[in-house]
Amino acid sequence: MTDETLYERLGGRESIATVVDSFYEKVLDDERVAGYFDGIDMERQRIHQTQFLSAVTGGPVEYTGDEMASAHDHLDIAPEEFEAIATHLDRTLAEFEVSEDDREAVMDAVYGYEEAIVTAR
């Protein structure tokens, strides 16, 4: 058994940033969810997402973005929109040949925030 964190198995910050870039290409091409990013500074968004994924995967990073609920409460994100974005992340991780177990661990961490992000019921 390895003592590596999920963050380390993913390749660290640079690899996570590369995954995040590819992930947002998919999200921004998806008309179901792209509108949520209109007027958003996508460079800043990518930095925050990289920081968030680094933190939840055990990296030496503390997430300093807004608290999840307050960052998303005004967006009226529906469950199916959350699922669309989560699916893009999972597919992106698969494209980068992240193992199924590690993808599942990342997705479990992301789904742990679903209640705070999904505000349209």
Secondary structure, 3 states (H helix, E strand, C coil): CCCCCHHHHCCHHHHHHHHHHHHHHHHHCCCCCHHHHCCCCHHHHHHHHHHHHHHHCCCCCCCCCCCHHHHHCCCCCCHHHHHHHHHHHHHHHHHCCCCHHHHHHHHHHHHCCHHHHCCCC
